[in-house]
Amino acid sequence: MSYFVTGATGFIGRHLVSNLLKRKGTVHVLVRKDSLKKLDAIARKMGWDMKRVVVVNGDMTAAKCGVSAAQLRALSGKVKHFFHLAAVYDLTASAESQRVANIDGTSNALDLAAVIKAGCFHHTSSIAAAGLYPGVFREDMFHEAEGLDDPYLRTKHESEGLVRAEKRVKWRIYRPGMVVGHSQTGEMDKIDGPYYFFTFLKKLRQMLPPWMPTLGLEGGRINVVPVDFVVDAMDHIAHKPRLDGHCFHLTDPEPQRVGEVLNTFARAGHAPEMTMRIDARMFAFVPSGIRGAVGNLPPVRRFIGMLLRDFQIPKETIKFLTYPTRFDNRETERALKGSGIKVPALDGYAWRLWDYWERHLDPDLFVDRSLKGKVRNKVVVITGGSSGIGLATAQKVAAAGAVTVIVARGEEELFKARDAMKAAGGKVFAYTADLADLADCDRLVKQVLDDHGHVDFLINNAGRSIRRSIELSYDRFHDFERTMQLNYFGSLRLIMGLLPKMIERRRGHIINISSIGVLASSPRFSAYVASKAALDAFSRCAQGELSGKGISFTTINMPLVKTPMIAPTKMYDSVPTLTPEEAADLLVKAIIEKPSRIATRLGIFSAVLNAVAPKAYEVVMSTAFELFPDSAAAKGDKKALKEEHASNEQIAFAALMRGVHW
């Protein structure tokens, strides 16, 4: 017995060929010349006996599938079963590509089958051929299909119509449900169907514990079937006699609703389940015109589009959340009776699908998460780049291939840092500037843009910290002014100077080094915290305005770092701090992942506690204030500065509240 298979390199096709090779006979596979390497790789992976697999060079888009005259003569009268699987199974593909592959390809395959006098043409259609029919769609129904506006639904329907109109060759039609991975191995070749929602479930798992109930959508019933059921059923039915001219629904007789399917995969992925599910039919009383008008409002469309992009869900899939069609499959059940072939329960193999996706298909696996991949040949400006956090960060980005621009006031230390990084092979430029002087900020912006054309990353790291209680600051209003001048106005001046070019290029990332003190409201740091809080607030406002223009803002609420800035407070020599290199790792994380905020858990907890129990938090802060007095430096006592050291109580409290400025 001889077989002919189109689409043998596709997911369903490769498994069908494996099944056919278990029977006697030769399997001819139609393959484009540029897909021969792919076929060889699949054959090795699937363990095919290539002595029984005959490669037929061709192209589905050409007449008679591009098969040569010599091959047509060699195949004539020898093929008993012609399986046509080559098609586009992708909702997001262009209408033209779907028309060429699904409609023209089927027409060419029918012509080929007729020319070689194939015994039976087995057409792999889809439940999409029913369109969005509201109700039960039987296997003998075709013209009753509704809602065929979508290119995928329409081309699947029209290609099946070509087969039904065929008079030259006997035919059988198979309409699989939504095909997912192998129920025994979990293997799948692409993200499709329910897989589109796996990224959403994964992010839900990262944000919430699995026991927390969440709100979800009930939706319509979607018909999910594993690939091994589909090929086993096709193989069995194709070899049964007296079934020509029939259509078979390879579907689950008991399909689950969207919410149930998502919860099944949530359990498989240890994500929280959507315990409370809103039935989409609740909104049926709202006229469709009003629903459409609301959905087309620019703010609504933008918000939905942003969510879909973030979760990597194609907008084309949304219409299927309320899928209205059920599929009768009595013809298929009769054909499979006694074979033992049936749809396995999704609960029993969902974990295999999730595991395979997480190991092989998760889009995060293919994201370049290296620093080099983000900054190579990009212009990175780092203020305060001659020492501490700024220098450690500059060394990392320079080593990763960035055009590194470091800025500081002190020329000697700045140029020394530049020369060391250049000697190590980095592309490093140094500019002196006093960022507390707004005119000097403007000069710096102009010089950097003149020299480099644009800036891809601006890291506002330069800053001034003052640890002094309010009672010691009555006659030191200049402390507040100079701290605000550098930490807020200086950073803001650079941002405002570089933003126009970033917006013009629709590309730019601004990273502001803030403080855990902004979240913890640390006593004795009123001047410093206020200046950093102002920059945080600006960033939050700017995000809403500029994210749609390709500009990202990241605020790093940095915990205590052992730098020259904290050196005057000798107590900090005895409390837990980050090294500059550890702090620079947080900046690397910001560059790679572009989060809105990076903060320690303690910092976030402090902010939450202050929000929900402000009086209790006030007690904690007051205790800390009394426990950590003003330093000798703050009092201007140079003699006491030499004798200053931390008490055991202070060290213990600082260790408990790790990283917070006291």
N, C-alpha and C positions, 0 to 999 in steps of 0.2 A: 504494500500500500504506500502511496506517495502523497505528501502534503506540500502545500505552498503557504507561506506565512509572510504577510506584510507587517511591518512594525515589530519585527522580532527583537530589535534592540530596545524597544520600549519596556515598561515595567510589566504590564500584563503579558506582552508578547514573549519575553524571555522565559517566564514561568510556563506559558503554554507550550513553547518548544520543548522544555524539559519534560513536560507530561507526554508529549507526542513521541519523544525519543524512548519512552518506556514501552511503546508499542513497536510492532514491526514496521519497517519501511523507511523511506528516505524523506528528510524534511528539507525542502527548498526554502531559502530565506532571501527576500528582496532587500538589498542593502546598497546604499549609495557608496561610491568609491571613497569618499571622505569619512565614511563611518566604519571602514573595515577594521581599523585599530580598536574602535569601541566594541565591535562584534567579537574580536579575538579576546579582549579582556573579559567580556561577559561570558563567553564560552568557557574560559578557564575558571572563572568564578563559579559558574553553574555546573561545571563538570560535564559538559556535553561531549559526546563521541563525535568528533569532527569528521570521521570517516562516513558518517551517515547524514551530515549536514552539508548541503550543496549551496554555495553562495551564488546568487543571481544578481549581477550588477544592474542597477536601474534607478529610477527616480519617480516617485509618486506623482510629481507635477507634470510629467511628460506623457505623451500619448502611449497607451499600452504600457504605462509605467516605465518607459524608456528601455524595455527589454529588447535586445537585439534580435534580428530575424533568425539567426542561427539558434539562439536559445529558445525562441518561440517554437521552432521545428522540433528541438530536442524535448520540449515539455509537452507538446501536443498529445493529448489522449492519455497522459501518464499521471495527471494529478486528480485524485479522487476528492480531496477536501481542500478547498481554497479558503484560508482564514484571513480576513481583512481586519487588521487592528491598527494600521497606521492612521493616525489622526492627531489633531491638537486637542489635548485634554487640559485646557488652561483657560479659566475665566478671564484672565487679565491679558490674553493675547489680543492683537489687533484684529479688527473685523476682516480685513483683507487676508491676513495669514490664515485665519480660521476658514474662510471661504475656499482658499486654494487647497488647503490640506484636507478639509472635511468633505467638501462638495466635489471639487475637481478631482481630488485624490480618489474618492469612491467611484466616480465615473470612469476614471482610467483603470481602476482595479477591475471593475465589471467588464470593461472591454478586453482586458488581458485574460480574465477567466473565460470569457466567451471564445477568444481566439485559440486558447490552448485546450478547449473543450473540457473544462474542469467539471467534476461530478456534482459538487455542491458548493455554493458560495456562502460562507459563514460570516455574516456581518456583525461586527461588534459596535453596536449603537450605544445608547445610554438612556437612563430614565429622563435625561434632559430633553429627549425627543417629545415628551409630553408637555413641555413648556411649564407653565404655572397653572395647570388645570386644577380647578377647585373641586376636589372630591376624589373618588376612587377611579383610577385609570386602569382599565383591563388590558390584558395582553393582545386582545384582538382590536383595540382602539388605536387610531392613528390620526385621522383627520380632525378628531375632536380636540386636539391640543390647543391650548390657549396661552396668551402671554408670551409670544415668541419674539418680542422686540429685542431681547438680548442676543448678540451675535452668536454666542456659544449655543444657546438653546435653539436658535433658528437654524444654524448650520447642521446641528445634530439631527434636527427634524427633517431638513431637506435632503441630507445624505441618505437617511433611512428611506425617504420617499423614492429615491432613485432605485434602491434595491427592490422595493415593493413593486415598482413598475417594470422590473426586468423580466423579459420573456425568453431570453436566450439560454439562461442558466438557472438551475434550481437554486433555491436560497433558504437560509434560516437566519433569523435575527435574534440577537441577544442584547438585552438592555440591563447592564449591571447598575447597581446602586452606586453610592459614593464609595469608590474603592480606596481602602486604606492598606496598610502594610500587612505582611504575612502574619497569620495568627500564631505561628510556631516560632518564628525568628524575630518578628517585629520589623523586618526589612522593608524599607520604602525608598523610592528614588527621588522624591521631591516633596516640597511642602504644598499641600493641597487640602481642600475640604476642611475637616475639623482641625487639621494641623495648623491652620492659620491662627487659631486661638491659643496655641500652646505657649507662645511668647507672653500673652496676657496672663495665662495661668502661672507661668514662671515668675513674672513680676509680682503677682498677687502673693505668691509663696514667699518672696523675698521681703515683702512689706508686712505681712500679717502671719500670725501663728496658724497652723492648720486647723485648730479647734474653733477658730473664730467664725461665726456665721456671717455671711455677706449677702448683699442684694444682687439678684441676677435677673435674667430674662427667661421666660418659659419657652416662648417661640413655638414654631410648628414642629412636625415630625420629620426628621431627616433619616434617610435610609443608608446606613453604613454597613459595608460588607468587606471582608478581608480578601486580598488578592488570591489566596490559595483556594477559597471557596469558588470564586469566579472562574478560575481556570479549570478546576476539577469539574464544575458543573458544565462548562462549555465542552470540555473534552468528552464527558459522558454523553451529553445530549447529541453532540455531533455524530456519534457512532451508533445512535439508536435509529432503527429503520422507521419509515413512514411518518416523518415529522417535517418534511419539506413544506415550505410556505407558512411556517408557524413562527411566532415571536415568543420569546421567553424572558420573563422578568427575573433576573438574578438578584433578588432583593431579600431583605429581612422581612418575614411575614409579620413581625411585631416591632416595628421601628419605634425608637424613643424620641421624645421631644428634645429640642435643642438644649434646654436646661439640664435634662437628665444626662445627655451625652457629655456635656461640659463637666458636670459633677463627676461622672465616671472617670474622666481624664484628670480631674482635680484630685480625686482619691489616688489615682495612679502616680501622680506627680507630687503627692503630699502637700497640695495647695489647699487653702480653705474652700469649703464647698459653698455654693450659692443656695443657702437654706431658704431664703425668702425670694421667690421668683415671681416677677410680674408677668402675667399672661398678656401678650401683645394684643389679644382680642379685646382687652379692656378699652382700647382706644378706637375700636371699630365704630363707635357712635359719633366720632368726630368725622365730618365730611372729608373725603379724600382730597378735595381741593384745598381745604384749610390745612390739612396735614402737609400737603405738598408746598403750600406757601410758606409755612413756618420752617420747613426743612430747607427751603431755598433762601432764607434770610442770610445775608453775608456773615453775621456773627455766629449763627448756628452752624452754617456750612464750614466756617473756619475752625470752630471748636471741634466738630466731629472729625474734620480732616486731620487736625492735629492729633487727636486721640488715635485715629486709625494709623497714621504714620508712626506714632510712638510704639504702638503694639504690632506694627507691621501686618495689618489686616487690610487686604484690598477692598476698596469700596464696593466692588462688584459682588462681594459675598454677602453684603448686608441684606439684599432682597431675599436671600434664602433663609434668613432667621425666622421668617414667618411662612416657610414653605407650605403650600396648601394641598399638596398632592399625596395621596396614598396609592399604593400599587398592589393590585390583585396578582397573585402568582400561582394560581391553581394549575395552569398548563405546565409550569416548571415543576411543581410538586409531583404531578403525575409522571413526568419524564424522569424524575430523580428517585421515584419510589423504589425502595429496595436496594439503593446504591450506598446508603449510609452517608451520602453527601448532604450536609445541611449547614446553615449559617450558625457559627458558634456565638455564644453570648459575649457581648462586648466586654462585660465585667471580667471575663476569664482571660482576656489577652490584652486589655488596654495597657497594662503595665509594660508589656513587651514593646508596644508601639511607642509609649512615652520614653522608655529606656533607649530605644534605637534613635529616636529623634534627638534626645539629649546628648547622645554620644556622636551622632553623625550629621544631623540636619539643623540643629539649633543655629540660627543666623549669627549668634554671638561667637560661635566657633570660628567664623570666617572674617571677623572684624580684626583688623591689624591693631593689636593692643600694645605694640611696642612704641616707645618714645620716639625712636627713629622714624617710624611710619607717620607720626604726627608732625614732627618739627623739621625733618630733613629739608634743607634749603628754604625754610620759612624764617621770616624775620621775627626774632623774639627780643623784646625790650624788657630789661629787668632793672628796676631802680633799686638803689642800695645794693648794687652788685659787686662791691669790692670786699665784702666780708659777710660773715654769718649766713643767714638763710639765702640771701641773694647770691652770694658767691657759690655756695653749694649747689644751688639750682642752676646757675650759669655753667658750672662745670659739667653738669649732667646733660644739659641741652646742647652745649658745644660738642661734647663727645658724641651726641646723637646726630650731628650734622647740621644743626641750626645755624643761621646767620645770627650770632649772639651779640646783642648790643647791651653793654652794661653801663650804668649811670651811677655816679656818686659825686660827692663834693670834693673829697681829698684826692688830689691828682696822683700823688706818689703811690699810695696803696692801690688806687684804681688801675694805673698803668702796669703795676707789678702783677696784678691779677690777670690783666689782659695778656701780657707777654707770656705768662706761664701757660695759659690756655692755648695761645697760638703755638707755643713750642710743642704742645701735645697734639697739634694737628687741627685745632679748632679754628673756625672762621669767626673771629671775635673783634668787636669794635668798642672803643671806650670813649665816653663823652662826660666831661665834667659839667655839673649843673647844681645850682642851689634850688631845690624844688620848693623851698619855702618862699622863693621869690617868683611871683607869677610871670614877670617879664622874662626871667630866665627859663621858665617852663615853656613859654612861647618860642623862645630862641631854640631850645632843645628840639621841640616838635618840628620846627622848620628845617633844622639841620638834619635830623634823622630822615625826614621825608625827602629832602633834597638828595641825600646820599643813598637811600635805599628804596625810594619810590613808594613804599607802603610799610605797614606793620601788621603782622599776622597775630602776634600775641603781645599784649601789654601786661606785665606783672608789676603791680603797684606794691612793692615790698618796702621801700624806704619809709621810715616812720620814727616818731619820737614818743617815748613813754615817760610819764612822770608818776611816781608813786609818792603821794603826799595827801594827807587828810585835808578835809575842807577847812578845819579850824586853823591849820598852818598855812592856808592859802588866801586868807582875807586880804593880805597886802601883796599877793602874787597873782593878780589877774592876768599878767602876761603869760603865766603858765598855760592858761586856757587858750589864749590867743595864739601862741606859737605852736601849741600842739594841734590846734584846729588848722592853722595855716599850712603845716606840712602834711598831716595825716589826711585831712579832708580836702582843703582847697588845692594843695599841690597835686594830689592824685586826680582830683576832678579836672584840673586844668589840662593835664595830659590826656585824660579820657576825651574831653571835649575837643582837643586839638587833633586827635587821631581818629575820632569817630567818622568825620565826613568821608575820609578815604576808605575806611572799612565799609561804610554803608554803600558807597559807590561800587565797591567790589563785591558787596553782599557776602562778606567773609571777615570774621574777626572774633577774637576771644580775649576778654578782659578779665584778669584774675586779680582780685583784691585781697591782700593779706590783712585780715581783721583779727579779732582776738576772742578767745573763750570768755574774756571778761564781759563782752557785750551780751552773751547769753547768761552769764552768771551774775552780772551786775556787781562786780567786785568792789568792795569798799577800798578807799584810798586811791582809786584809779578814775575818779570822776572826770578829770580832764581828758585822759587817754581814752576811756570807754566812750565818752560822748563824741569824740572825734571819729572813732572807728564806727560807732553806731550811725553817725551821719552818712558815712560812705556806704554802709550796709543798706541803709534806707534808699539812698540814691540808686544803688544797683538793683534793688527789688523793683523800683519804679521803672528803671530803664529796661529791665527784662521784658516787661509787658509791652513797652513801645517798640523794642528793636528786635525781639526774637524772630519776628516774621521777616526781618530784613537780613537774616543770616548772622546776627551778632549774638554771641553768648557771653554771659556774665557768670563768674564763679566767685563766691565769697568763701574764704577759708578762715573759720574761727579757730585760729591757731592756739594750741595750749602753750604753756610756758616753755620757752626754748633757751638753752644756755648760749647767749650771745653777748656781745659787749653792751647791749642795751640794758641788761639786767645786772651787769657787773657791780654797779654802785651799791646794790642791796645785797650785803654779804650773807644774809640769811638764806638766799637762794642757792648758795653753795652746798647746802645740806638737804635740799628738798628735791623730789623727782622732777627732772626736766627732759625735754627732747634734745638731741644733738642737732646741729644745723643740717646734717645729712639726713636725719630722720624727718625733719621738717620739709626738706627738699623733696623727699619721697611723696609727701602730700601734694606738693605742687605738680609733680609728675603725674600723679593720679588725676589732678584737676585738668591737666593738658590732655590726657588720653581720654578721659570719660566725659568731660564737660558737664559736671553736675552743677546745679544751681548753688549748692552749699556743701562744704565739707566741714564736719564738726565731730568732736568726740561724743560718745554716748553720755558722758557726764555733763558736757556742755548742754546737750539737748535736754537731758533730764532736768537740769537746773532751770532752763527756760520754761519747761512744762510745769514744774513744781511752782515756780513763781507765778505762772498764769492761773493755776487751779487753786493754790493755797498761798496767796501772797503774804499773809500774816505769819504763817509758819516759816516761810522762806526768810522773812525779815528777821526772825529770831536766829536762824542759822547765820545769816550775814552779820548780825550784830555780835554774835559770839565770836565769829572770825575776826571782826574788827577789833574786839577787845584782846583777842589772843595774839594778834600780829600788830604790834605798835608801829608807829612811824620809825623809819630807819634813821640811823645817825646822819646819813647823807641828806635825807629830807629835812632834818632839823638843822643842818649846816654844822654839825659837831664833828670836826675832823679828828679830834682826839678819840672820841667814842667809836669812830668808824673802824679803827684798828682792832678794837676789842669786841666788836659785834659778832655774835654767833647765835645760831638757832637753839631753842630749848627742846627738850625731848617732847613736850606737849605740842610744840609747833611742828616738829618733824612728823609726829604721828598724825596730826590733823592734815598736814599737807600731803602725806602719803595717801590718806583716805580720799581727799579731794584732789586727786592727781591731776596736775597740769593747770589748775586754777591759780590765777595771780592773787596773792594775799599781801 
